[in-house]
Structures are given as C-alpha cells and as structure tokens.
Amino acid sequence: MAKIKVTLKKSTAGHAPSNRRTIKALGLTKIGTSRVFEKTKELEGALKKIHFLVTVKEQ
C-alpha cells in the first residue's frame, strides 16, 4: 500500500461542521500539522471532501 502525507494548510474556522469533524477525525489539530496514512478508499473520500483545507503528498 502507498503512503499519503496530509498537512493542514488552512483554518477550519467558518467552514461547515462536517468539514471540521473530518479534520479532527484525521488527527489534524493546528495549521501545519501533518499525518501519514495508508492509502485507502475511505481516506480518499475524506480527502476529497476537505481538499481545499489540506495538502496531500504521496510518499
């Protein structure tokens, strides 16, 4: 499986509560924080929903 690095680049303030919950579920708390995940269909769906708030890099 491929690895994906997700970094929060924008604040969730003023965005929909569902977007904030998705960011929190991914473990991204502050702007600039990053997490590495295994590439799954579930993760791809979550990233599609919040693509404008995060930066995604494949490793």
N, C-alpha and C positions, 0 to 999 in steps of 0.2 A: 504494500500500500504506500501511496505517496503521502508526504507530509505537507501541511499547509501552515504558514505563519500568518496570523491575523493580528493586526495592530489597529487600535482605536485611534482615529485621526481627528474626529470631531466630537463635540459635546452632544449628549443626548437631551439636553435642556430644550424644551419647546417642541420635541418630537413626540410621536404617538406613544402611549404607554406600552403597546405591544413591542415597539422597537426597543424601548428601554429594558423590557423584560428579556428580550433576546440577547442584548448586550450583556446583561447581568448573568444570564444562563451560560454564556460563553466564558465568563470569568474575567471580563474586561471591566476594570473599575475606573481608571483615570485615563485621560488623554495620553497617548504614548505607550500605554501598556500593551504587551504582546503575549500571545499564547501560541503554542504549536499543537496542531491537531492532526489526526489521521484523516485522510480524505474519504468522506462517506457521503452518501446521497442526502442524509439528514443535515449534515453540516453545509453542504452546497445550497440546500433550500434556505437555511438560516442566513447564510451569507448573501444570497440573492435578495432577501428581504431588507437587509441593512447595508447593502453595497455602498451607499453614499456616505456612511459613517466610518468605514474601515478601509484599510489597505490589505490586500491579500497577495502573498508571495508563495510560490511553490518551492519546496526545498528538495 
